[in-house]
Amino acid sequence: LLLPFVVDQKKVDAQYVATDLTPAMISIAEKRLRSNFERYDSKLTFEEWMQKHKLVIKQANGEEPVEGYGKFDAVICNLVLMLTPNPKNILTSLYNTTTDDALIGITIWGDKAGSNFFGLMGKAIKALDLPVSTKRSPFYYQ
């Protein structure tokens, strides 16, 4: 999640719904929020802070509509389409759950030869002799 943006930039009445298919990724997102929310409001519990900022983290299948939140005016579908067995279902779900003027951002992996960002990042890390994180997949640094 983009925590500083969520706290500092979002419209007060906007609701953010972060979803993932796997419980592991939901857990990671929640842990990251829990470990950082107090810098923004140490007087609230985590649950109160989430409610105040209208943030929801839930497990969901991108191929099915996220129920109970109405239509979305913006969606970020990050690194999902290339992993799903049927990308058409995700695109159909996006179409059915977004407003007519919604903004939709979709990112996908490419192969190494066609993924300039990942190639540039790896070259920069090597050129600067920076340590490579062991917490991330080596794909990020190739």
Long-range contacts (C-beta under 8 A, 24 or more apart in sequence): 1-29, 1-32, 1-33, 1-55, 3-32, 3-33, 3-36, 3-37, 6-53, 6-55, 7-40, 7-53, 10-53, 13-54, 14-54, 15-54, 15-55, 15-56, 15-69, 16-53, 16-54, 16-55, 16-56, 17-56, 17-58, 17-66, 17-69, 17-72, 18-55, 18-56, 18-57, 18-58, 19-57, 19-58, 19-59, 19-60, 19-62, 19-66, 20-59, 20-60, 21-59, 21-60, 21-61, 21-62, 22-59, 23-59, 26-57, 26-58, 26-59, 29-57, 30-57, 33-57, 62-90, 62-93, 63-89, 63-90, 63-93, 64-89, 64-93, 65-93, 65-96, 65-97, 66-97, 71-97, 71-98, 71-99, 71-102, 72-97, 72-98, 72-99, 72-102, 73-98, 73-99, 73-101, 73-102, 73-103, 74-102, 74-103, 74-104, 75-102, 75-103, 75-104, 75-105, 76-104, 76-105, 77-104, 77-105, 77-106, 77-107, 78-105, 78-106, 78-107, 79-107, 79-108, 79-109, 80-106, 81-106, 81-108, 82-108, 82-109, 109-139, 112-142, 118-142
